[in-house]
Amino acid sequence: MPRTPDTSGRVLHAQLHLLDRQLIDQADGHLAGKIDDVELDLDADPPVVAALITGRERITARRIAAIDTAVTVVVEDLDLDYYDDWVENHVIAKIPGAGDATE
């Protein structure tokens, strides 16, 4: 189970500290994408980050391990490579000389 980050007393501005930041998989240091959007819990006082949105995945706040110049997350069962895999299979693989593509 992912640990809850200690962010007590830390104020972050979502646009400055989160949007477009690199996501890093905590398990292996693999670059896992970029943050496209932030979901806020407006019922909390003050509002808090409920999730990070990247591609087609929603990363809940409990999966955030660290926030620095990049955001480290517990990836586990998320499919963060979907778009990379799609581009590789539908674009790059069709370029002559790229791997198994026919010429």
N, CA, C and O of each residue as an XYZ file, in Angstrom:
412
protein
N       0.853     -1.180      0.000
C       0.000      0.000      0.000
C       0.893      1.236      0.000
O       1.823      1.312      0.803
N       0.640      2.198     -0.870
C       1.454      3.407     -0.945
C       1.367      4.196      0.356
O       0.326      4.240      1.012
N       2.479      4.811      0.705
C       2.473      5.630      1.906
C       1.914      7.010      1.588
O       1.959      7.462      0.443
N       1.392      7.668      2.603
C       0.855      9.012      2.439
C       1.995     10.003      2.628
O       2.684      9.948      3.647
N       2.214     10.907      1.678
C       3.322     11.851      1.807
C       3.081     12.830      2.942
O       1.940     13.191      3.232
N       4.165     13.256      3.582
C       4.060     14.247      4.650
C       4.161     15.626      4.026
O       5.255     16.089      3.704
N       3.031     16.278      3.857
C       3.018     17.609      3.260
C       2.434     18.633      4.220
O       2.001     19.706      3.799
N       2.419     18.311      5.496
C       1.833     19.215      6.470
C       2.571     20.553      6.456
O       3.800     20.605      6.507
N       1.801     21.618      6.388
C       2.361     22.954      6.396
C       2.944     23.400      5.071
O       3.483     24.503      4.987
N       2.857     22.596      4.048
C       3.425     22.933      2.747
C       2.329     23.415      1.815
O       1.342     22.714      1.591
N       2.504     24.610      1.274
C       1.532     25.173      0.344
C       2.110     25.084     -1.066
O       3.219     25.548     -1.330
N       1.333     24.479     -1.964
C       1.746     24.366     -3.355
C       0.740     25.081     -4.241
O      -0.461     25.063     -3.971
N       1.225     25.695     -5.275
C       0.356     26.311     -6.267
C       0.323     25.354     -7.455
O       1.337     25.132     -8.117
N      -0.842     24.799     -7.711
C      -0.974     23.741     -8.708
C      -0.371     24.116    -10.058
O       0.341     23.311    -10.659
N      -0.642     25.313    -10.536
C      -0.143     25.713    -11.848
C       1.384     25.799    -11.851
O       2.020     25.439    -12.843
N       1.965     26.261    -10.776
C       3.412     26.441    -10.709
C       4.150     25.157    -10.346
O       5.177     24.850    -10.951
N       3.651     24.404     -9.376
C       4.370     23.261     -8.836
C       3.958     21.899     -9.415
O       4.671     20.915     -9.215
N       2.838     21.821    -10.119
C       2.364     20.516    -10.569
C       2.170     20.395    -12.075
O       2.651     19.431    -12.671
N       1.486     21.335    -12.707
C       1.181     21.198    -14.131
C       2.450     21.097    -14.976
O       3.397     21.859    -14.783
N       2.456     20.158    -15.904
C       3.556     19.891    -16.830
C       4.810     19.349    -16.157
O       5.863     19.293    -16.792
N       4.729     18.951    -14.902
C       5.878     18.336    -14.229
C       6.023     16.887    -14.677
O       5.040     16.222    -15.003
N       7.250     16.417    -14.686
C       7.548     15.030    -15.041
C       7.098     14.106    -13.912
O       7.287     14.413    -12.735
N       6.504     12.980    -14.279
C       6.140     11.946    -13.315
C       7.220     10.878    -13.322
O       7.676     10.451    -14.383
N       7.625     10.448    -12.136
C       8.641      9.412    -12.006
C       8.054      8.260    -11.207
O       7.434      8.468    -10.164
N       8.254      7.034    -11.709
C       7.805      5.831    -11.020
C       8.725      5.594     -9.824
O       9.938      5.453     -9.987
N       8.152      5.550     -8.635
C       8.939      5.380     -7.425
C       9.696      4.049     -7.403
O      10.798      3.973     -6.860
N       9.119      3.020     -7.981
C       9.717      1.683     -7.931
C      11.044      1.588     -8.671
O      11.984      0.963     -8.179
N      11.131      2.211     -9.865
C      12.342      2.029    -10.676
C      12.942      3.315    -11.237
O      13.935      3.258    -11.962
N      12.365      4.464    -10.920
C      12.890      5.731    -11.412
C      12.551      6.002    -12.867
O      13.024      6.984    -13.439
N      11.728      5.135    -13.480
C      11.296      5.261    -14.875
C      10.475      6.536    -15.061
O       9.599      6.830    -14.247
N      10.749      7.297    -16.125
C       9.929      8.463    -16.439
C       8.569      7.956    -16.882
O       8.476      7.153    -17.811
N       7.510      8.420    -16.224
C       6.188      7.834    -16.431
C       5.194      8.780    -17.093
O       4.021      8.426    -17.218
N       5.606      9.948    -17.516
C       4.696     10.876    -18.178
C       4.793     12.270    -17.595
O       5.713     12.588    -16.843
N       3.829     13.089    -17.956
C       3.751     14.463    -17.449
C       2.361     14.706    -16.903
O       1.399     14.054    -17.307
N       2.263     15.645    -15.987
C       0.971     15.991    -15.398
C       0.232     16.932    -16.341
O       0.715     18.020    -16.654
N      -0.947     16.499    -16.791
C      -1.754     17.295    -17.715
C      -2.759     18.179    -16.999
O      -3.076     19.274    -17.463
N      -3.263     17.698    -15.863
C      -4.307     18.440    -15.151
C      -4.293     18.033    -13.685
O      -3.693     17.026    -13.310
N      -4.960     18.828    -12.870
C      -5.036     18.576    -11.434
C      -6.504     18.587    -11.025
O      -7.254     19.490    -11.395
N      -6.904     17.584    -10.265
C      -8.268     17.521     -9.733
C      -8.210     17.980     -8.280
O      -7.443     17.442     -7.481
N      -9.027     18.979     -7.942
C      -9.030     19.535     -6.593
C     -10.262     19.088     -5.814
O     -11.336     18.901     -6.386
N     -10.096     18.918     -4.511
C     -11.218     18.670     -3.607
C     -11.608     20.023     -3.036
O     -10.982     20.519     -2.099
N     -12.648     20.614     -3.611
C     -13.077     21.955     -3.205
C     -13.896     21.952     -1.926
O     -14.188     23.013     -1.374
N     -14.274     20.764     -1.446
C     -15.002     20.666     -0.182
C     -14.071     20.801      1.016
O     -14.516     21.123      2.117
N     -12.791     20.556      0.808
C     -11.810     20.696      1.891
C     -11.520     22.175      2.114
O     -11.680     22.991      1.207
N     -11.097     22.510      3.317
C     -10.775     23.908      3.627
C      -9.384     23.972      4.225
O      -9.217     23.608      5.389
N      -8.384     24.414      3.492
C      -8.408     24.919      2.120
C      -8.502     23.764      1.116
O      -8.288     22.607      1.479
N      -8.822     24.075     -0.147
C      -8.898     23.024     -1.168
C      -7.570     22.270     -1.265
O      -6.496     22.854     -1.121
N      -7.668     20.967     -1.511
C      -6.473     20.120     -1.619
C      -6.504     19.349     -2.930
O      -7.554     19.198     -3.554
N      -5.338     18.866     -3.334
C      -5.237     18.062     -4.548
C      -5.836     16.680     -4.274
O      -5.428     15.992     -3.338
N      -6.794     16.288     -5.090
C      -7.419     14.966     -4.970
C      -6.758     13.972     -5.911
O      -6.642     12.790     -5.585
N      -6.319     14.446     -7.090
C      -5.697     13.550     -8.065
C      -4.917     14.350     -9.099
O      -5.155     15.539     -9.310
N      -3.980     13.658     -9.732
C      -3.243     14.197    -10.867
C      -3.735     13.466    -12.100
O      -3.951     12.255    -12.058
N      -3.914     14.187    -13.197
C      -4.392     13.593    -14.437
C      -3.234     13.595    -15.437
O      -2.589     14.619    -15.661
N      -2.988     12.422    -16.032
C      -1.959     12.306    -17.054
C      -2.488     11.405    -18.154
O      -2.878     10.265    -17.900
N      -2.501     11.917    -19.368
C      -3.044     11.120    -20.470
C      -4.457     10.702    -20.149
O      -5.341     11.542    -19.980
N      -4.669      9.403    -20.064
C      -6.005      8.905    -19.766
C      -6.094      8.303    -18.368
O      -7.063      7.612    -18.053
N      -5.097      8.556    -17.530
C      -5.053      8.005    -16.173
C      -5.254      9.085    -15.116
O      -4.867     10.240    -15.289
N      -5.868      8.671    -14.029
C      -6.096      9.536    -12.866
C      -5.274      8.951    -11.720
O      -5.509      7.820    -11.293
N      -4.315      9.723    -11.227
C      -3.444      9.269    -10.151
C      -3.921      9.921     -8.859
O      -3.770     11.130     -8.682
N      -4.495      9.131     -7.957
C      -5.028      9.682     -6.713
C      -3.899     10.233     -5.845
O      -2.748      9.813     -5.963
N      -4.242     11.169     -4.979
C      -3.256     11.831     -4.133
C      -2.502     10.856     -3.246
O      -1.344     11.102     -2.908
N      -3.133      9.758     -2.862
C      -2.444      8.792     -1.995
C      -1.285      8.102     -2.700
O      -0.440      7.494     -2.043
N      -1.230      8.186     -4.035
C      -0.127      7.580     -4.796
C       1.046      8.534     -4.974
O       2.079      8.134     -5.511
N       0.917      9.778     -4.540
C       2.007     10.747     -4.666
C       3.007     10.492     -3.547
O       2.671     10.590     -2.366
N       4.253     10.160     -3.934
C       5.288      9.853     -2.948
C       6.118     11.086     -2.597
O       6.515     11.263     -1.446
N       6.380     11.937     -3.589
C       7.206     13.124     -3.352
C       6.942     14.161     -4.436
O       6.636     13.828     -5.581
N       7.067     15.419     -4.048
C       6.932     16.518     -5.001
C       8.193     17.362     -4.892
O       8.497     17.931     -3.843
N       8.914     17.426     -5.997
C      10.142     18.213     -6.058
C      10.160     18.848     -7.445
O       9.126     19.345     -7.889
N      11.285     18.850     -8.140
C      11.291     19.357     -9.512
C      10.516     18.428    -10.424
O      10.085     18.828    -11.506
N      10.338     17.187     -9.992
C       9.473     16.196    -10.641
C       8.586     15.617     -9.543
O       8.847     15.810     -8.355
N       7.546     14.914     -9.946
C       6.624     14.313     -8.987
C       6.803     12.804     -9.024
O       6.609     12.169    -10.061
N       7.175     12.240     -7.888
C       7.370     10.796     -7.779
C       6.056     10.160     -7.341
O       5.440     10.584     -6.363
N       5.639      9.138     -8.082
C       4.354      8.484     -7.797
C       4.527      6.973     -7.722
O       5.468      6.409     -8.280
N       3.595      6.332     -7.019
C       3.528      4.877     -6.963
C       2.646      4.445     -8.130
O       1.430      4.631     -8.090
N       3.252      3.869     -9.171
C       2.535      3.554    -10.406
C       1.728      2.267    -10.285
O       0.548      2.245    -10.634
N       2.347      1.197     -9.795
C       1.730     -0.125     -9.647
C       0.908     -0.541    -10.863
O       1.492     -0.936    -11.872
N      -0.418     -0.470    -10.810
C      -1.285     -1.023    -11.849
C      -1.775      0.011    -12.873
O      -2.694     -0.285    -13.637
N      -1.198      1.189    -12.908
C      -1.621      2.206    -13.874
C      -0.971      1.951    -15.230
O       0.164      1.481    -15.297
N      -1.687      2.259    -16.308
C      -1.165      2.089    -17.665
C      -0.708      3.444    -18.193
O      -1.381      4.057    -19.021
N       0.440      3.905    -17.708
C       0.934      5.219    -18.109
C       1.678      5.200    -19.432
O       1.999      6.258    -19.973
N       1.956      4.018    -19.962
C       2.671      3.908    -21.237
C       1.736      3.748    -22.428
O       2.204      3.470    -23.532
N       0.439      3.913    -22.242
C      -0.542      3.689    -23.303
C      -0.204      4.481    -24.568
O      -0.132      3.904    -25.653
N       0.004      5.791    -24.443
C       0.245      6.623    -25.623
C       1.605      6.334    -26.246
O       1.732      6.354    -27.470
N       2.628      6.066    -25.430
C       3.931      5.694    -25.981
C       3.818      4.410    -26.787
O       4.357      4.306    -27.889
N       3.113      3.434    -26.227
C       2.920      2.167    -26.934
C       2.136      2.365    -28.223
O       2.461      1.755    -29.241
N       1.113      3.204    -28.196
C       0.295      3.449    -29.383
C       1.134      4.066    -30.501
O       1.068      3.624    -31.648
N       1.920      5.083    -30.166
C       2.766      5.737    -31.167
C       3.781      4.739    -31.740
O       4.019      4.702    -32.947
N       4.367      3.938    -30.859
C       5.341      2.948    -31.331
C       4.703      1.951    -32.293
O       5.290      1.625    -33.325
N       3.509      1.465    -31.965
C       2.845      0.450    -32.779
C       2.188      0.989    -34.039
O       2.138      0.284    -35.047
N       1.686      2.212    -34.015
C       0.921      2.742    -35.143
C       1.676      3.746    -36.014
O       1.256      4.023    -37.137
N       2.768      4.285    -35.517
C       3.519      5.276    -36.290
C       4.941      4.787    -36.556
O       5.330      4.572    -37.704
N       5.698      4.618    -35.497
C       7.120      4.283    -35.655
C       7.317      2.942    -36.345
O       8.198      2.809    -37.195
N       6.513      1.951    -35.992
C       6.660      0.618    -36.585
C       6.431      0.624    -38.088
O       6.888     -0.290    -38.775
N       5.748      1.612    -38.614
C       5.443      1.678    -40.047
C       6.511      2.439    -40.846
O       6.445      2.493    -42.074
N       7.474      3.015    -40.165
C       8.554      3.732    -40.846
C       9.556      2.709    -41.377
O      10.048      1.875    -40.617
N       9.862      2.764    -42.677
C      10.822      1.808    -43.243
C      12.145      1.856    -42.484
O      12.701      2.926    -42.234
N      12.640      0.658    -42.122
C      13.898      0.560    -41.401
C      13.757      0.652    -39.890
O      14.748      0.538    -39.168
N      12.546      0.858    -39.408
C      12.324      0.956    -37.955
C      11.892     -0.395    -37.427
O      10.704     -0.717    -37.424
N      12.845     -1.178    -36.984
C      12.505     -2.468    -36.383
C      11.961     -3.454    -37.382
O      12.630     -3.781    -38.362
N      10.735     -3.941    -37.147
C      10.127     -4.980    -37.984
C       9.286     -4.429    -39.121
O       8.604     -5.203    -39.792
N       9.302     -3.139    -39.364
C       8.476     -2.550    -40.422
C       8.915     -3.082    -41.780
O      10.106     -3.266    -42.035
N       7.943     -3.323    -42.641
C       8.274     -3.777    -44.000
C       8.700     -2.586    -44.827
O       8.236     -1.466    -44.613
N       9.595     -2.836    -45.784
C      10.094     -1.724    -46.601
C       9.424     -1.692    -47.943
O       9.722     -0.822    -48.761
